[in-house]
Amino acid sequence: MLPTTIASLQSIVGPRWVRHRRAELATYTMDGLPTRETVPGVVVLPGSRDEVVAVVRLLAKEQVPFVARGAGTGLSGGALAESDAVIIALTRLTRILSVDPVARRAVVEPGVINARLSEAVLPFGLAYRPDPSSQTACTVGGNVAENAGGPHCLKYGVTTNHVVALEVVLPDGSVTRLGSASGEPWGPDLVGLFVGSEGMFGIATEITVRLEPIPASVETLLADFMSVRAAGEAVSAIIASGIVPAALEMMDQACVAAVEASIYAAGYPVDAAAVLLVELDGAGDAVTGEAEAVEAILRRHGARGISRAATPAERARLWQGRKKAFGAMGRIAPDLAVQDAVVPRSALPAVLDRIAEIGVRHRLTVSNVFHAGDGNLHPNISFDRRDAELSERVHDASREIMEACVQAGGSITGEHGVGSDKRDYMPLIFDAASLDAMCAVRRAFDPDGRSNPDKVIPVHACREWRAAGVP
């Protein structure tokens, strides 16, 4: 990175908020995925929307690539930058700008922590529903970039279902607004296009979100099974009954053992092959009836034991075990490759069997914790990235898992995004014409390809980019 560029960035945000020494850059060489690591040229931490605009305009003038980054909890290698690029870290933009409890809207800056937003609107009897497992650390801006989901997305939807308007800084430094606070799109749904674009279209500096009322009644059930297949069949049966739980999560025995051996122990039975966590919410009588129906379905499909949370504290404990499962797996090995794919619910039992076979064949420790209700799988591979041969086996197994999910009628990502990790898998599900269309959309926002370059789209497969002379 040119010293003149560094000096110009310092003049915008102040020397304290520009990182360019090797030791300072170490924090930004990875996100939550341990299989990808690159050192950026420089990191700049703007403190306001105006500073973001000034930084992007400077980089446009000097034709420098950039990558927007939130808390770095992403799991696709999407928030990494090469040595010729600048990371724009948005973690200082942490203001909740407004809350309208009547319209059920909140306006926030991109660095607001997901869980902090829900805490802020709780006194109004409202909540921000997208709840990624990393919600105590991840930012709303990062959620927008990845279209993040979470355990409760089964009933309430993912981030795109809760974002109604955006202020966006485009890669040339211009500022535009997408959507409207009323939630009604005027013309093309550009908010829907931007959410999930993984930083390729620009930077959201102001996010207007939809809030939801806290339900009057909640029932949380824990069921354990002596086979993963039986648990998977129970999931399909619940959905087939017409009941839509707020959340329907599964953990296998390896995951349960890790949780129960950690400080996040939730009282899960460690001898079970799998546990299901089912949450229902809504009006009191309706929830009671649905809970009884779900319990009957679980028993018919072989549930060995079923318990219900009797108090908010018990419910919180059950959810703690699920949401902290990834952290608990740190007891198994120093690194964890969290995969993310989606399959039809009916295919869950067969695909889980296939994942287990892949793990055994590659001599890997694989555990599963995932959103069973919508077939969003998270096979987790515990390993040590310092072992090159082991890391190569992790890479090979990950690709086989993705191929198995696609062959079952699924997709390569449900909520973690494509980033750099799954970029080369895109041709598994998209033909050349579809990839060309994606390239054309990207160039409409970013003709020079400077905003989060080399992510998501395998440009070597896109005729439109090749014709433009992009390497």
Beta strands, then each sheet from edge to edge (+ up, - down):
strand 1: 18-19
strand 2: 42-44
strand 3: 66-69
strand 4: 86-89
strand 5: 96-100
strand 6: 105-108
strand 7: 126-127
strand 8: 163-169
strand 9: 175-179
strand 10: 203-210
strand 11: 212-213
strand 12: 217-225
strand 13: 247-252
strand 14: 274-282
strand 15: 305-308
strand 16: 335-338
strand 17: 341-342
strand 18: 365-371
strand 19: 376-377
strand 20: 379-383
sheet 1: 1+ 2- 4- 3-
sheet 2: 5+ 6- 10+ 8- 9+
sheet 3: 7+ 11-
sheet 4: 15+ 12- 14+ 13- 18+ 20- 16+
sheet 5: 17+ 19-
end
